Amino acid sequence: MNAVKVTIWFLFLLSAGVSAQNTAKPYYINGYAQGTTYHITYYSKDSLLAKQEIDHLLDGIDSSLSVYKPYSLISQFNDPKCTRILMDKHLGIVVRKSIEIYRQSAGLFDITVYPLTRAWGFGNKEIKTYPDSAAVKAMLACVGSDKLIIRSNYLIKKVPCVQIDVDGIAQGYSVDVVADFLDSKNIQDYLIEIGGEIRVKGRKRPENTVLQIGIEGPAKHAGDDPVLQRIISMDGGGLTTSGNYRKYFKSGNKVMSHLMDPRTGYPLQNELIAVTVKAKNAITADGYDNLLMALGLQKSLQFLENHKELAAYFIYRKQNGVISDITSPGFYHFKE
């Protein structure tokens, strides 16, 4: 689903203090799903999971939320002939969370930007020309989550041309679904990563040390691999990143982000390069990382002052072109 998000590398750093009584050891499950890779590490005395179980979970989410699957619920809803659809559990949770963030963001986070995303070449079809101002204005008439209604678990369009794309939040939700599955197996210590979106619980075993995660940032020179910016410790919660240095296009001297501004119909442009968000779960972090990218640095820091349930790390470009970084208060000591 979301192959354009900034990758987060996860690291398990060794330390002393192994408990002889703890016989749990690491198990690894890796695979490919939702247009990206996934990695699961869990600690247990015995193997409790099969890769097929994880693949089945993620395939089920795709059948609901993927705009790349013509049979998915979202694809059915996006058909101009469709005016309503009965939501399943996945679609219902993600749409409700998206509308919640839309309202808190004064419309900056908006899942109805799908027509704009496609028009600017970031959808599931290649384009030859970019839209002019008249085309953008016409598409804006179809944008706005206030054009969606939820009634008795039906998702209803107020305007027939409304189309949705939950790419900016669905991968975080997928991580949470897998986490819930591991919880149901009574697995107490794990790290789940799908396309760079992460959920952590417990500790590294048998060392009984806090899991440590590396945050990726842009390369110093074009063509180089991204670099490891920071290493943080986590014993619970979600960690996700949104950034504009992996997928973009240039228009003259301007770099145009894949993230859309639903107010203007054009790709976002501000000083932010990437935002990493910590929250109690991955769906929350995933939704708000896009919002903070849209707000820009100063407004994001102000927003976080009123949302202590979130913490963030920002990579941004100063007016002189120098790349710098900053965190909101409590980012390194955040407790979910």
Salt bridges, closest charged atoms under 4 A:
GLU53 OE2 - LYS185 NZ 3.51
ASP55 OD2 - LYS51 NZ 2.74
GLU100 OE2 - LYS97 NZ 3.45
ASP176 OD1 - ARG199 NH1 2.59
ASP183 OD1 - LYS201 NZ 3.16
ASP189 OD2 - ARG205 NE 3.33
GLU193 OE1 - HIS39 NE2 3.82
GLU197 OE2 - LYS5 NZ 2.57
GLU207 OE2 - LYS204 NZ 3.95
GLU216 OE2 - ARG246 NH2 2.96
ASP235 OD2 - LYS335 NZ 3.62
ASP261 OD2 - ARG263 NH2 2.82
ASP286 OD1 - LYS5 NZ 2.43
ASP289 OD2 - LYS5 NZ 3.54
GLU309 OE2 - HIS307 ND1 3.09
ASP325 OD2 - ARG230 NH2 2.82
